[in-house]
Amino acid sequence: MIQIPGGELELRDDRTKRKWKAAIRPFLLAPYPVTTELYAAAVSQTQDASDSGREPIVNISWEDAISFCNLLSRDAGLKECYSISEDGEHTICDWDADGYRLPTEAEWQFACKAGTAGYRYGELDAIAWYKENSGGSVHEVGQKEPNAWGLYDMLGNVWEWCWDLYDEEVYGSYRIFRGGSWAEVARGCGATCRRRSHPTFRIEDLGFRLARSGCL
């Protein structure tokens, strides 16, 4: 896990033209999205023989990602972050727990930018797999240049689920994902680009990255 410092940033929603500030406490973030190898090992699932194990896991819903975080926390002897209601309709996060969780979208954007001010932390072909250079498929993690904080594939390769609800009054339980993917055009691969979908949504270019509260 990479130590991410505290700070503050501005977020915006282009649909509503709304802007707001968020304070970031120091936290930990994985240098790569969760890989097929890690996911299969944790859930005792047989890995596809054609898969190197280093590709990001995809076709993962927000609910799948939350459950995986709790499972990994239990296996590591850490306190689970998520409490899920019996009907599965409500999830609460314990932000003081030391287990694995999804980053908030503010944490994700802050970590993606890594102190830079632009839409991207580098030249797109050098840092990301996207529609124009991916050859139509996902790639092993860590093959492109990292950002200044040592985080790989923050843009491109796979979209990444975040914790946050998008707009509960309009979209109900829809959750946010960030970062663009191997199938996304260039304009969708930027630090401030926001997408959303139902927490049961799965697709071949959507995965997730692990975070933890606190410091090393």
SULKAVEN-V990835 format. One record per backbone hydrogen bond with DSSP energy under -0.5 kcal/mol. CO is the residue of the C=O (numbers start at 1). NH is the residue of the N-H. E is the energy in kcal/mol with one decimal. If there is no record, write none. Layout:
# SULKAVEN-V990835
co & nh & e
CO & NH & E
CO & NH & E
This chain:
# SULKAVEN-V990835
co & nh & e
2 & 4 & -0.5
2 & 29 & -2.1
4 & 27 & -1.8
7 & 24 & -3.5
9 & 22 & -2.6
11 & 20 & -2.3
13 & 17 & -1.6
13 & 18 & -1.1
18 & 13 & -2.6
20 & 11 & -3.4
22 & 9 & -2.0
23 & 25 & -0.5
24 & 7 & -2.1
26 & 214 & -1.0
27 & 4 & -3.3
28 & 212 & -2.1
29 & 2 & -3.1
31 & 152 & -2.7
34 & 57 & -2.6
35 & 39 & -2.4
36 & 40 & -2.6
37 & 41 & -2.1
38 & 42 & -2.2
39 & 43 & -2.0
40 & 45 & -2.8
41 & 44 & -0.6
48 & 51 & -1.9
53 & 37 & -1.9
54 & 141 & -2.6
55 & 36 & -2.6
61 & 65 & -2.3
62 & 66 & -2.3
63 & 67 & -2.2
64 & 68 & -2.4
65 & 69 & -2.3
66 & 70 & -1.9
67 & 71 & -2.3
68 & 72 & -3.0
69 & 73 & -2.2
69 & 100 & -0.5
70 & 74 & -2.4
71 & 75 & -2.4
72 & 76 & -1.6
73 & 78 & -3.0
74 & 77 & -1.3
79 & 99 & -1.2
81 & 94 & -3.0
83 & 92 & -2.6
85 & 88 & -1.8
90 & 85 & -2.8
92 & 83 & -2.5
93 & 95 & -0.9
94 & 97 & -1.3
97 & 213 & -0.5
99 & 213 & -0.5
100 & 81 & -0.6
101 & 211 & -3.0
103 & 163 & -2.2
104 & 108 & -2.7
105 & 109 & -2.6
106 & 110 & -2.5
107 & 111 & -2.6
108 & 112 & -2.5
109 & 113 & -2.5
110 & 114 & -1.7
113 & 116 & -2.0
119 & 191 & -3.3
123 & 126 & -1.1
123 & 127 & -1.3
124 & 127 & -0.5
124 & 128 & -2.1
126 & 145 & -2.7
128 & 130 & -0.6
129 & 157 & -2.6
130 & 133 & -1.6
130 & 134 & -1.9
134 & 137 & -0.6
139 & 56 & -0.7
140 & 143 & -0.7
147 & 150 & -2.0
151 & 147 & -2.1
156 & 158 & -2.0
157 & 182 & -2.0
159 & 207 & -3.2
160 & 178 & -2.4
164 & 176 & -1.9
167 & 170 & -0.8
167 & 171 & -3.9
167 & 172 & -0.5
168 & 172 & -1.3
171 & 174 & -1.4
174 & 166 & -2.4
175 & 197 & -2.0
176 & 162 & -2.9
177 & 195 & -1.9
178 & 160 & -2.4
179 & 156 & -2.6
181 & 184 & -1.3
184 & 131 & -2.8
185 & 188 & -1.6
186 & 189 & -1.9
188 & 190 & -0.9
190 & 193 & -1.1
193 & 179 & -0.6
195 & 177 & -2.2
197 & 175 & -2.8
198 & 201 & -2.4
199 & 62 & -0.6
199 & 63 & -2.2
203 & 59 & -2.1
203 & 206 & -1.4
205 & 159 & -2.9
206 & 60 & -1.2
207 & 161 & -2.1
208 & 34 & -2.6
209 & 103 & -0.5
210 & 30 & -2.7
211 & 101 & -2.4
212 & 28 & -3.0
